[in-house]
Amino acid sequence: MALPQKLLSKDEIVVRHMRTHPKILLWRSLVVIALLAVGVVASILLPDANWRTGAVIAVWVLVVIAAMPAFVVPWLRWMTTTYTVTSKRVITRSGIINKTGHDLPLSRISDVQQERTITDRMFGCGSLSLQTSADEPLVLVDVPDVEMVQVEISNLLFHDVEGAVNADPDD
């Protein structure tokens, strides 16, 4: 879901609205698949007895309970974490129950730095560090297509809104 228009100023343009990269869900999906396999094997291997139906239900309840912290909570966290770059600021929003947000005016950014680990390079993402006069930079983690986002922010810092909007030929 994009940032609501009511949260933007009159002449502010959304350059890029994105979620963190879904790579965090990949290995968690594998965990859920393994949990499902364990549930199927346990259901098949249970002996035929009077208590078999209750045991099968208990196995699947345990699988569902284990899947909640393994996949559902990280998926909700991923769904609720967004980064928005506008013509005037960088906006972060996150949180499932407790919502947090940060608005950083572009005029306060003095340096834009990216970091890409080997796995980030394989997935086409990275971390973007936006340095201000404050001691701690604003770090955007798992930014998809981080190099293009860095170019867009750099264009915006040089007051080239048109260059930032048209920087990504895929958009």
Order of alpha helices (4+ residues) and beta strands (2+ residues): beta-alpha-alpha-alpha-beta-beta-beta-beta-alpha-beta-beta-alpha-alpha
